[in-house]
Amino acid sequence: MNMELEFLGMELKSPFIIGSGPISYNAEGVIRAHKAGAGAVVTKTLRDNAAKNPYPHISEAGSSTLINAEKWTDLEPETWINEEIPKINKNAKDLNLIVSLGHTIPEVKNWVEKIENAGVDAIEIVSYMENSIIEMVEIAKKRVDVPIILKVSPNWTDPVNTAVKAVEAGADAVTVMDSVGPVLRIDIDTAQPLVAGENGMGWMTGKGIRPIAQAIIAKLAQKVVVPIIGLGGVIKAEDAIEILMAGSTAVGVCTTLLTHGVDHLHKLNDETEQLAQKLGYQNISEISGSALVNLPSEENKEKFTFEFLKYECIDCQRCVEVCPYQARELKNMNMKLDEERCRYCGLCASVCPTDALNIV
Ligand SMILES: Cc1cc2nc3c(=O)[nH]c(=O)nc-3n(C[C@H](O)[C@H](O)[C@H](O)COP(=O)(O)O)c2cc1C
């Protein structure tokens, strides 16, 4: 299984790209991620001024899930341009560096050329405001030669069509997606919000957001031909394969390296390689978008049949328990289905731990 990937003219040794966030807080963080096996690293977002974050601003909020009220980089843009980027280029010559730049039109005008001149492989443009993003991409494309990546926010009103328009405006690739929010979590022992953003609000990342990212990726992949970085909720190898199947070209990671440590990337690389091989793939591009042909353009209106493999059944009774219509009975390994009661929702087969009960 070949894990190498050609992405926007960069040779990635792995399909994993570190998303903009705390891991890439400065040159040291960027180089550390590179050494842990990242194919490319996206820096924390540069803006006109260094961010001042509320305290505290990152909290675990469930398994492999975070809520954060962290802003952009807490370094001045001049520090990145004059110190951090040169340090990265000097100390990690084969590192693929993508600099994140946000969040307004004037900020793109102020910094995009200076970032390119500092020596980067691509620039990712990000904005909270859907109505500025296309012009930001257009301006960046006019002013620099390095590839421009658009970062999609799930919080925009129409992320897919906005991304399509940004690609028409020249974006060379799309990252899907930013954090989801605003969200609120409260510590019930203290009645305090988990993070100290405005009104206690923050942004959710990790495990639970991947299906949202995958829906956007699948729709987008059917409308544009540019590469997509699938970023959002990839925690383990299975997630990486799934987000690729939905139409991603490369796989972004942020939360999983915060909750498991940066060296988790070694495991993620190895396990993704092994799993892809087991599934019969020889390279990453074969996996990309492989599920798109199976996404029906219309709802399926035909009932299916169930297949019950007695020898695989462990009599756990899950299929019986979950049926809201009380249509199933499993006694002495004899499965009965009341077809009058059954609505063919499929839940029973989906919870079977051994695939003894299947939808045909
Ligand atoms: C603490 C934290 C800080 C982040 N900061 C930025 C940022 O400065 N710029 C940006 O574009 N995305 C930022 N992100 C969003 C991530 O790049 C990514 O889009 C999001 O976390 C979804 O991926 P994940 O589920 O793998 O974490 C941040 C995420 C986290 C968790």
The ligand as a Gaussian input file, in Angstrom:
#p B3LYP/6-31G(d) Opt

LIG

0 1
 C       -8.255000      24.425000      19.749000
 C       -8.485000      24.587000      18.275000
 C       -8.018000      25.726000      17.632000
 C       -8.249000      25.901000      16.261000
 N       -7.755000      27.009000      15.619000
 C       -7.950000      27.180000      14.294000
 C       -7.391000      28.297000      13.605000
 O       -6.681000      29.126000      14.156000
 N       -7.674000      28.422000      12.284000
 C       -8.438000      27.510000      11.604000
 O       -8.646000      27.671000      10.390000
 N       -8.949000      26.433000      12.231000
 C       -8.722000      26.252000      13.545000
 N       -9.237000      25.143000      14.177000
 C      -10.089000      24.201000      13.423000
 C       -9.312000      22.998000      12.895000
 O       -8.362000      23.368000      11.928000
 C      -10.284000      21.999000      12.231000
 O      -10.918000      22.638000      11.167000
 C      -11.349000      21.469000      13.201000
 O      -10.786000      21.264000      14.452000
 C      -11.994000      20.184000      12.711000
 O      -11.080000      19.122000      12.663000
 P      -10.919000      18.021000      13.859000
 O      -12.276000      17.506000      14.166000
 O       -9.956000      17.024000      13.319000
 O      -10.337000      18.782000      15.004000
 C       -8.983000      24.937000      15.537000
 C       -9.430000      23.781000      16.204000
 C       -9.179000      23.590000      17.548000
 C       -9.637000      22.339000      18.212000

